[in-house]
Amino acid sequence: MTPTELTRAMASDPSLAARYLQEVVHLGAGVGRAQLDADMKFLADSGADELVAWFWPDRTYASDFDPFDFEDPRNTRDPEEVRRRIYRDYAWLVISAARVCGVEVLDMGKHLIWSFGLDGKRLEAVTGEVPDLRAVADFRDALHLKFDGTWKIAHPEHLALRVQQSRVATGIFLRLQVETRGVLLEGALEKWEKSRPHSVPVTANVISAPERGRRYRALFEFLAQMDAPSPRFTLDELDAALESGGEDRLPESARKDKSWWAGHYTQSLGRPQIGSWWAAGYRVRDVQTQVADGSKVRRSEVVAVEFEQLRGQLKRSVGRSLSAGGGKVDLFILATPEPAEVMPNKLPDDWQLPDPSRVDAPGVTPVLPKDRYPEIQRLVTILKDEGEADRRCLEQRLRDQYGIGVSGGELSNLLTKARRLGSIDNLGTRKQPRWVATNSKGHYMLQIAALLGFQCPRIPPKQLIPGEFLDQIQEETGINLGAGSAAPTETLTLPDGSSVTALSKDAQVKVFLRYGLKRTVGEGTVDNDDGLAVLLKDVEAAVASKE
């Protein structure tokens, strides 16, 4: 049995759909009756071939396989193995789709963010322990996938065009993030972001020309025989083309109203003229007007139209010949698109999952975590360098380091947005703020001081930690962080004759590997912020043990 055969059998026997959902999709975990009924209806209404194949236990899709035969070694019921295999297929499909469309994997990831809403939750719905059929269908539509015994992209050219649109939309969105800082209302860009250019399943005849004998069929045939990147025609020339095809001339509105020439092919219902040039492979690039002669009022009329060839358009092939002007010319018609295979029925044994930390890997998190809010990333960088900062410090660093001047209101909006996104935090007061980057050295130090009930000293830059801070932790908790006594120093003479004071060779530098901490004279240094995260947990445990 193959996925296609089971899909056909489900149409006449709904019990097979229920059994497949319970035993294969949910692996016997069980769902409520209402959820099962909803999934069965969705399976029947949304093109079940891909949805059934997505969860198919045997990825060779062999005809001798039975998905309900528990004795077959190919029919694994181990949830962890099943989900890992599904994620492996997901990663392969994204990377292979990028290759087939001739785009970067990073750009394919941007497309998935816009069209599929890719984030951890959405990816978990497709590859996780609790799959969501609707999310799988959305992922299928975003990559224009079809299954007919093997996985293919229904129309690579269209998908490549959608990826290009998503890349441009991402660039516009990031630019708006920077240039509208403090101008738009809070949440305005996020609302705009949700209006994503969603992908839709692609069929062979996406752009339909007017049928034979219908209005503007002659205009379609006239334009379809063109092979120029941007042909220009006067309205008189277009009238002649219509009349030679046995149709009436253009209506008066085509001359008096420029909007007659506007519109996308998706808006062609009731406006067949739009379908005529889009189906022929063109869109209107420019409508040229001039003041009408003899008009009592100054009114412009359309005199010529310039078309432009569509990029990413369906391939066109030579069709039948068309008699025109006493001779014959080749009429170009839209060719049926050729699907492209994106996943063989058996992946190479040596193919490994991509490292999720790589920027070109279709990982769990969105592909643009750092670039999404560049103005907030600047704040985080400043705070990590400074340790902590107030408003005046932030304004100065933005101006000196990045050449950005911000007003008081703009900075307030930026700080509020960064805090709501969880990138920074104020562990001071409203009047005396202590802004720090979340999960940074300063963030941990302020939390430790608050737990132990003492005033945290000024947080120094980089990886330095005040010795008095370590002494207080040790005194309050008993955690050994080294003595705070002064270490012996000596004066060294350098080759150029100058001198410098350094720790004596007899000085004791204590190292605490658990915290990545080195303790010298009256201060300490940490290798990274993770060590302080461990110290915070130990302090929490020490405080809890005293209560």
SULRALIN-V741568 format. One line per field, one symbol per residue. ss: DSSP state (h for helix, s for strand, l for the rest). phi: phi as a letter, one per 40 degrees, with the letter a starting at -180 (. if undefined). Layout:
BEGIN
ss: ???
phi: ???
END
This chain:
BEGIN
ss: llhhhhhhhhhhlhhhhhhhhhhhhlllllllhhhhhhhhhhhhhllhhhhhhhllllllllllllllllllllllllhhhhhhhhhhhhhhhhhhhhhhhlllhhhhhhhhhhhllllhhhhhhhhlllllhhhhhhhhhhllssslllsssllhhhhhhhhhhhhhhhhhhhhhhhhllllllllhhhhhhhllllllllllllllllllllllhhhhhhhhlllllllssshhhhhhhhhhlllllllhhhhhlhhhhlllhhhllllhhhhhhhhllssssssssssllllllllssssssssssllllllsssssssssllsssssssslllllssssllllllllllllllllllllllllllllllhhhhhhhhhhhhhllslhhhhhhhhhhhhlllllhhhhhhhhhhhhhlllsssllllllllssslllhhhhhhhhhhhhlllllllllllssshhhhhhhhhhhlllllllllllssssslllllsssssllllllssshhhlssslllssssllhhhhhhhhhhhhhhhhhhl
phi: .bdcccdccccbbdcccccccccbccfgcgbccccccccccccccbgcdcccccbccbccfccccbcbccccccccbcdccccccccccdcccccccccccgbccdcccccccccbgdadccccccbccbcbdccccccdcccfcabbhacbcdadcccdccccccccccccccccdccbdgbccdgccccccccccccbdbbcbcbccdccgcdgcccdccccccbbcacbbccccccccccccgbccdccccccbccccchcccbccgbcccccccccgbbccabbbacccgccbcbcbcbabbbacccgcdcbbcbccbcaggbbbcccbccccbcbcbaccacdcccbcccccccccccccdcbccccbcccccccccccccgaabcccccccccccbgbcbcccccccccccccccgcbabbbbccbcbcbccfbdcccccccccccgbcccdcccfbcbcccccccccccbgccbgccccccbacbccdcgcbacbccccccbcbbcdbfbbbbdbabbbcacccccccccccdccccccc
END
